[in-house]
């Protein structure tokens, strides 16, 4: 807890103390305990407890029921909005995103068993600093492993977006997926068909904006996932790009041979335009440099010039 920012620690303790008065124990869960365990500073916290959504809404004023049916309620605390999810176990997944049924639970172990990766199934008590680790995520972090909770194929088929999250965590955290996790990912690639383009674009943006983007994309290519979510994509130009490249430059590099694949992600007009501007600058590089000064000046004044030059250099243009 001493490595958590003062604002986050205060919010966590306030929520946990309030929940404790109702006879329940609240935990910081997921990414924050994982990041603390590997010496990173979390930027946000999520919390979980055996308290039901009804109980949370009674304990805290001004809650927001962002995913109440699945036990998730936003709690406003000290200027922050903290996501609280009731302990639960999930029924079958029919839409590659949401469970068909949810049963609220009472134990950390039950809640941990439905999470995606062991490193995200860590629970930190903000009041006494104790940790619960029912899926042995700390041992996996110590060994540099990224491992699914339970059956890897089942985890990925429950939500195909976890295939992209696998790559993002491997790249960002410097973890190596274990053999069972890789096998589960390869056998579950068709689960991506159930994931909306908007969710895919959001996850790809997280990859392209974060640490280890190159490693994440190489893993997606290795697992033959990249081409499924972004037709025509290639990672050839990434060796010469900044890491991370950012969303627009990253997509332009991936689609430099076939930019039409971008439409599969249903991008915003602004993103589509920016990617097009980067590609235009890159493609004009050789002619502009060899041409007259006036043409070169017009090229240098083009939108997205810096990103376009970075892509031109990476592609050897």
VENDA-V782110 format. One line per field, one symbol per residue. ss: DSSP state (H for helix, E for strand, - for the rest). psi: psi as a letter, one per 20 degrees, with the letter a starting at -180 (. if undefined). burial: I if it has 9 or more other ideal C-beta (glycine too) atoms within 8 Angstrom, else O. A space follows every 10 residues. Layout:
BEGIN
ss = ???
psi = ???
burial = ???
END
This chain:
BEGIN
ss = -----HHHHH HHHHHHHHHH H-----EEE- HHHHHHH--- -----EEEE- --HHHHHHH- ---EEEEHHH -EEEEEE--E EEEEEE-EEE --E-----E- -EEE---HHH HH----EHHH --EE------ EE----HHHH HH--EE-E-- -HHHHHHH-- -HHHHHHHHH HHH--EE-HH HHHHHH--HH HHHH--HHHH HHHHHHHHH- --HHHHHHHH HH---HHHH- -----HHHHH ------HHHH HHHH----HH HHHHH---HH HHHHHHHHHH HHH-HHHHHH --HHHHHHHH ----HHHHHH HHHH---
psi = hijqqggggg gghgghgghh hjjrpqqpqc hghghhhjkq oqirqqqqri prhggghhhp qkromhlhhj jpppppokiq oppppqprqq aqpijkgqqh qpopaiqggg ghijrgqhij lqppoihijq ppmhjlhghg ghikqopqpb ogggghhhoh hhhhhggghg ghikqoprgh ggghghijhi ihhjpqhghg gghhgggiir qkgggghhgh ghjkhghhhn pjqqjhihhj qqoqirgghg hgghjhhmih ihhhilrrhg ggggghhghg gghigghghi argghhgggi iqqkgghhgg ggghjk.
burial = OOOIOOIIII IIIIIIIIII OIOIIIIIII IIIIIIIOOO OIOOIIIIII IIIOIIIOII OOIOIOIIOI IIIIIIIOOI OIIIIIIIII OOIOOIIOIO OIOIIOOIOI IIIIIIIIII IIIIIIOOOO IIIIIOIIOI IOOOIIIIIO OIIIIIIIII IIIIIIIIII IIIOIOIIOI IIIIIIOIIO IIOOIOOOII IOIIIIIIII OIIIIIIIII IOIIIIIIII IIIOIOIIOO IOIIIIIIII IIIIIIOOIO IIOIIOIOOO IIOIIIIIII IIOIIOOIOO OOOOIIOIIO OIOIIOIIII IIIIIOO
END
